Amino acid sequence: MEEMVNSRYLLMLLVAAAMLLPPLLAWGEHIYLRHGEVSGKRRVLYLLLYFVLIHAVVFGAAYVRGLYFQMVTLDYAIRHLGFGLICALIAPFFCCLILESDITPHGLQKYSRRLFRDVRRYSQYVVRSAGAYLRAEVVNSYLDWLWWLIEPLCMMLIYTFIFGYVFGSSEPNFSVFVFIGLIMWNFFSRNISYSVNAISLNLPIITRVYLPKYMLLATQILVNGFKLMVSYGITFVMILLFRIPLTVHILWAVPLLFLLFLFTFAVGTFLMHYGVYVKDLSHVVGIVLNMMMYLSGVFYSMNRLPAPFDGLLGTFNPMAFLMSAMRDALLYGTMPDWGVYFGWLCASLIIAAVGLYTIYYNENAYAKIS
């Protein structure tokens, strides 16, 4: 009886979140794109607009699929919330183009052309800078590049012993299981930690020559991406040693890695910007990363969590989804959830677009403030 009551309260909480969070997210994004230059009356009208618009789309899609309000379950509420959040990320772009005279298709084209021009012009800098960083990292080391192999292997052995033997985890091929989660998490956390202080760490560069500030983050992602690829080479060797069957679903590793890189870059662009203005942000990010590590299934499978928390974390925690999907593709021969993948792909593209727009709009002030 107590479990039924708790489940009912959880369902009510999820329904409330599904009704309120997407409109609030869309409203906040609209205000953000206008840099807060919206009057009080228009703010209220925009909030009502997004409430009606987003729920009309979500309930309309549910009706087409044969899902009705009286059939609300935990799974339905989770999917409703997820679809609503995706709509909330997309809707402000179109609404701003229609309702705001300062945001025009011509302006979007201008920023898009500038982005492609900068990527083409500075891509060689990113590659050469990443290569120089990698060479400098091992120039005074006795073991040279072998550290890129030794470090993840040692961490894998430590966590395998602690969680596999001390805590008795029963995951099949646990060593490879942990290794995949560990290298993906290290890639994400290192880039995110760096992005907070990327501007201040590179002041001697940005005060002397013009460089799109997000190229600093792209360089670090390329450095850590190279190490990630080395670690994936070890992963495939381990798969062969443990005689884990390979299936065609192994090809899913490519789009999953692309999403990992894109999501990391998208979040990093925001942290780059706010790291200039909020000096304590690095401490906050460190705490959030520690919390996320234990909620992302680095050392355990999301299936071990009781419902509906397995579905919630597996859907709304992108790192949990990416690690689970990568393990499914490489170890278990199953394909990831297409819906969740494309949901996070759309979200990452939009977050990256807003983050790049923010950096372009404010980049002239970074050197003065830092």
N, C-alpha and C positions, 0 to 999 in steps of 0.2 A: 504493500500500500504506500509506504514511504517513497519507494522508487518511482511509483506512478505520479505522486505529487511533485517530486523533484523534476521528473521529465516534463510535467505540465508547465512548471515554472520556467524551465529552460526553453520550452517551445514558445511561451509567451514572450520571453526575453528576445529570442531570435526574431519573432514576428515584429516586435517593436523596433529592433535594429534594422530589419529589412524595410520597414516603412519610413524610418527617420534618417538613417545614415546616408543612403544614396542622394536624397535631395539636398542634405546639408553639405555633402562633398561637392556636388555640382555647383551649388550656390557659392561655396568658398572658392572653388576654382574660377568661377566667373569673376568674382571680386578680385581675385589674385591677378587674373589676366588684365584687368582694368587698373591694377596698381592701387586699389582702394578708392578710386575716384568715382564713387557711386553714391548718390544721395540716399538718405534714410528711407524715404518712401519707395524709391526704386528697388532698394535692397529687399524690402518686404515683398514687393510684387515679384521679384525674381525668385525668391524662395517659394512662393506659391506656384509660380510657373513651373519650376523644376519638380515640385511635388506632384503636380498633375501630369506633367509630361512623362516623367520617368515611370510612374506607376501605370500610366496608360499603356506604355510600351511593354512593361513587364507583364501586366495582367493580360494584355492582348496576346503576347507570345504564349503565356500559359493556357489561355483559352484555345488557341489554335492547336496546341499539343494535347488538348483534352484534359487539362488540369484545372480544377475549379477551386474556389476559395474554401468550400466545405470539405475539401480533401486535404487540408493542411496537415502536414507531418513534419518531423524534424528535417528529413531530407528535402522536402519541398521548401521549407523556410531557408535552409542553407543555400539551395540553388536560387531562390528568389533574391536573397541578399547578394549573392555573387553576380547574378545578371544585372541587378540594380546598380551595383558599384561600377560595373563596366559601362553601363549606359551613362552613369554620372560622370565618368571620365571623358566620354566622347561628346555628350550633349553640349557642354559650354562652348566648344569650338564653333559649332554651327549657330548657336544662339548669339554668341558675340558677333559673328559675321553679319547676322540679321539685325540685331538690336543696337550694336555699338558702332557709331560712326568712325571712331578712332581705330577700329580693328577691321581691316578690309582684306579682300583677296589679294590685292596688290601688295599689301604689307607682308602677308604670308609668303607670297612669291619672292619678295625681296630678301627675307630671311632665309628662305630655302636656297636661293641662288648663292647667297653669301656662304651658307653652310657648305654646299658642294664645292664652291671655289676654294674655301679654306682647307677642306679635306684634301683636295687635289694638290694644293700648293704646299701644305705642311706635312703631308703623309711621309715624305722622305725624312723629315726631321724626327718624326715619331719613331720610325724604324731605326734610324741611326742612334738616336738617343737611348732607345731601349737596349740596343746592342752594346753601347758603351757602358750602360749601367750594369748589364750582366757581366761584362768583362771585368769591370772594376770590383764587382762583388766578390770575385774569386781570385783576384790577381795576387794577393798575399796569403792565399790558403794553400796548405800542403796537399790537400785532397782535391783542390780545384773544383771542377763541376760535379764531382762525385757527391758533394754535399747536397745537391739537388735531389739525389737519389736516397742518400742516407737519412736525411731529416724526416721525410714522410714515412719511410720504412720503420724508423725507430719509434715514431709516434704511433704508427699502426700496431707495432708489437706491444707497446705499453697499454694502449686502449683495449687491444684484444685480450691481454692478460687480465686487466681489471674487470672489464665487462663480460668477457667470455668465460673466464674461469672463476673469478672471485664472486661475481654476481650471477653467474650461470646462465648467460644468454643462450637461447636455443636456435638462433638464426642459422640456416644452412650456409656453409662457406663464410663463416663469420669474419675471417681475416680480410677477405676481399670486400665483404659487405662494409666493414668499418673503413677500409682504405678508400673506397669510392666516396663515402660521405665525408671523410676527413679532408681529402684533397679539394673537393668542391667547396667545403666550408672555409678552408684556409684561403682559397682564391677570393671568395666573396669578402671575408672579414678583413683581409689585408688591404684590398683595394678601398673598401669603405673607410677603414681607419686612416688611410693615407689621404683620401679625398678631403677630409675635414681641414687638414692643414696644408693642402696642396699649394694654395696661393702664397701663404706666408713662407713656406719652405723654398719657394722659387722666386722670391722677390728680386734677387740680383738679375734674373733673366727678364722678368716682365717689366722691370723699370728701365731697361736699356733697349730692348727691341720689342716690336709688336709680335705677339703670339696669341692666337685664340686660347683662352685659358683652359678650355676643356681638353686641349691637346696634352696638357700636363697629366691629366687623368688617363687619357688614352695611352700615353707612354707607359704609365705604371701598370695598366691593364695588360698591355702587350708583354711587359716583363713577367708578370705573374702568370699570364696566359702561356708563355713559353714553358715555365716551370710546371704548369698544369699538364701540358702535353707530354712532358717528360714523365710525369707521374702516371699518366694514362698508358704510356708505354709499359711501365711496370705492371699496371693493372692487367693488361692483355697477357703479359708473361705469366702472371699469377693465375689467370683464367685457364691458360693452357696447362700449367703445372697441376692445378686442382682438377683438370679434366671436366670443366664446366661446359656443357653443350652450347655451341654458338648457333644462333638462329638469325633469320633475316631481320629481326627486330633490333639487332645490334646497330643497324643504320640509323636508328632513332637517336643515337648518341650525338650525331651532328646537329640536328635542330635543337636538341636540348642544350648543348654547349652554346649554340648561338643565343638562345634565350638567356642563359646564365650570363654571358658577356653583356648582352643588351640591358638586362635588368640591373646589373652591377653598375654599368655606365650611367643609366638613367638615375638611379638613386644617388650616385656619386656627384652628378652635376648639381643637384640641390644642396648636398652637404658642402660642396666647394663654395657655393655662394654664401650660405649662412655661416660657414666656418669663419668667414672674414669678419662678420658682424657680432657673432656670439662666441666669445673666447672660451667659454666653458663647454662648448658643444662636444669637444672631443671626449670629455668625461661622460657626458650623457650617452654618446654613441657607444662608448666602451661598455657601459652597463646594459644597454639595449642588445648589443651583440652577444654578451654573455648569456642574457636571457634567451635570445633567439637560438643560440647553439643547443640549449637543452630542450627547446621546443621544436627543433627541426629534424629530429630523428637521426642525428649523426651516429649514435651508438645503438639505436634500436629501431625496429620497424614501427611505422605508424599504426599498423594493424594491432599492435599490442595495447593500444589505448582503447578505453571503452567508448562505445557509440554515445553521442554523436561527435565526441572530441576528435576521433580519428579523421572523420570527414571534414570537420571545421579546420583543423590544422593542415590536413592534406590539401585543402582547397585554398585557404586564405593565407597560408604561410608559403610564399613562393619557393623558399629554400627547401622546405619539407617536401613540396611537390617535386622539385627538380631532382632531389636526391632519391626519392622513392621511384620516380620515373626512370632515372638512369640505372638504378639497380634492377628494376623490372626488365629493362631492355637488355642489359648485359648479362645478368645472372639467371633470370627466370624466363626469358624468352616471351615476354608479354609486352604489348604496346601501351603507352601512356594514355591517359584520358585526353582525347582530342579537345573537348570543350574547355577543360581547365587550361590546357596548353595555349590555345588561341586566345582565351580570356587574358592570361598573363602576358601574352605577346602583344595584344592590343594595349593593355595597361602600360607595359614597358615603353612602347613606342610613344604613347601620349605623355608619359612622365618625362621621357627623354626630350621630347619636343618642347615641353614647358620649361624644363631645366635649361636647355640651350637658349631658349628665348630669354630667360632670366639672366643668364650669363652675358649674352650679347647686349642686353639693355643696361647692365650695370658694370661692365668690365672696365670702363674708364675710371671708375671710382675705387677699384680694388687697391691699386698701388698707394693711393692717398690714405686710405683707411688702415691698411695693413701696416 
